[in-house]
């Protein structure tokens, strides 16, 4: 059964006596998209890192359906895919190899690895450059490879940090459509973004400033362009 709730309770994260995240409570539910927004330096990336078990909170807990997530808990973290702002790709490998290696790490059957890799790269519009090295790709192409890698995992939880920042309008729409589709299929999707068009496509919004929650609730759709 798919995960139903990702919960951060009383989360704080301090670096060198500076509170990056300060007593944040957040709940993301299956079948819905949560946008985490706020100005640069608000703590959006750090909050996603905490929710994904990539960072250890100074206080508070993160749980997936009641099971606490820790950086050392590989079994729970296998349910989570993350699109990092820096992409986290291996530059000396091809796009196909970067997607496939994540599936191989999860011990997916060889035939399934190839199929899911090719499908994901096709979805993000990179089938024709699947065998190009990452180091030879543009920033926008690398960002789409990172999205393809996450989608190929068919995760219960997807955490995406500014997944459209490097994309043109056409590819931004393509990627957002894929994230929305994943959410509607029953996954938990959390997107850190400053893009109002992306926020418009989400169901719920959590706004941060200086590591604190300043507003939260259902997304309010814009009436105009």
Secondary structure, 3 states (H helix, E strand, C coil): CCCCEEEEEEEEEEECCEEEEEEEEEEEECCCEEEEECCCCCCHHHHHHHHCCCCCCCEEEEEECCEECCCCCHHHHCCEEEECCCCCCCCCCEHHHHHHHHHHHCCCCHHHHHHHHHHHHHHCCCHHHCCCEHHHCCHHHHHHHHHHHHHHCCCCEEEEECCCCCCCHHHHHHHHHHHHHHHHCCCEEEEECCCHHHHHHCCEEEEEECCEEEEEEECCCCCCC
